[in-house]
């Protein structure tokens, strides 16, 4: 076990959380910046229908990411706990199994996606005017999806051993190249939305190569050999069960996108789909620091829970809640002060900006309190408790938000009802998550 892993059980919690969360937060912000910049370039170079095409294609990318996150988080939780318990061999077998699972699952998804592109896009809300843009983009994404999924999964494993800086560099490298390549392919080479997709895939491939070189360099705690790649039923089951809540959360996002795109298309047309695509990306960007804190928190919690240092687990939870609340308040403040400026970055279409002002007002209304459900779900994943993690993962979107999105417009609210559903679901899910979190913390005894 290297020094990075040993410090998880010894270093001051606040310093440790800052050390692990800062690189993860920077990496997450930069990664979210790619989505923003991609949308800005497409909006300026292709038009608002190009943004609508990205909005339809994005939830498909989220599904691909969901598998990478499921395997990566499931494996990293196990790796953290095994390193905490001193079982390096099993930690390496878990990591090896995760790589094999990524290769098999993503290859199947990409193949099916390329075979049934148009039916999938129509399911996700593509109208006849949006379909050509979405098709041109997602077909290229499918081709390079294996590189992105490997990077997402491996970054979680690298954080699990306490080396957050390498994961940060990998994310910054991929995103930075994407931002540089976007204007070249979209404007200089006049490739339009296909250029945006090609820039994404090439950047992800470089990030994949960087991670591969690190894993082969000998600097990692995990020394993966060929025999570690052989699938073991018990390990595969553990990875899937622990990672399932993360997968469900991401799939919830895709299911929500299907319902949102179709509902918005019905009540507001292509412009409403475009508005949600912009607002969703802005929200992801402003809230990414919260997920950076989560990624710094999970290896600390997993390691110390495995070592039965419950006081350190509780301290990590407390400090993480303080940090995510501060970040969410900052994002909420920006959304209150500069909504028109934010929307104007993406488009000059007056109708998009006006509707976007209303969307931002309601969708961001209860953002300051959502750190509680985010931390709660991440905690149970880090502890390897799949059942409560699963419940929390489906709570906000599947059990509360999606029904509200479907019901409120029918009650006479129309398009406004879609936007109002967000703060209502945030309040309800936060209250339930807080109760479950308190119950779990009270059960921890030295």
PEHUKA-V165039 format. One line per field, one symbol per residue. psi: psi as a letter, one per 20 degrees, with the letter a starting at -180 (. if undefined). burial: b if it has 24 or more other ideal C-beta (glycine too) atoms within 12 Angstrom, else e. A space follows every 10 residues. Layout:
psi=???
burial=???
This chain:
psi=prhghhhhjh qpgggggghh hggggggggh ghhghggghg ggghhhrhhg ghghhhhghg hhgghggggg ggggghgggg hhhhijnhgh ghhggghhgg ggggghgggg ghghhlgghg hhhjjprhhh ghghghghhh gghjhhgggg ggghhhhhhh jjmhhghggg ghgggghghh hghghgggil ichhhgghgg ggghgggghg gghghiiiiq honprhiiip ppgggggggg ghigggghgg hghggghggg ggghhghiah ghggghgghg hgggghihhg hggghhgghg ggghghjkmh hhgghggghg ggghggghhg ggghhhhlgh gghihhqjog hggghhgggg gghigjhiii hghghgghgh ghijnhghhg ghhigggghg gghhhhgghi jihchhhghh hghghggghg gghhgggggg hhipq.
burial=beebbebbbe bebeebbbbb bbbbbbbbbb bbbbbbbbbb bbbbbbbbbb bbbbbbbbbb bbbbbbbbbb bbbbbbbbbb bbbbbeebbb bbbbbbbbbb bbbebbeebb eebeeebeeb bebbbbbeeb bbbbbbbbbb bbbbbbbbbb bbbbbbbbbb bbbbbbbbbb bbbbbbbbbe bbeebbeeee bbbbbbbbbb bbbbbbbbeb beebbeeeeb bbebeeebee beeebbebbb bbbbbbbbbb bbbbbbbbbb bbbbbebbbb bbbbbbbbbb bbbbbbbbbb bbbbbbbbbb bbbbbbbebe ebbbbbbbbb bbbbbebbbb bbeebeeebe ebbebbbebe ebbebbbbbb bbbbbbbbbb bbbbbbbbbb bbbbbbebbb bbbbbbbbbb bbbbbbebbe eeeebbbbbb bbbbbbbbbb ebbbebbeeb beebee
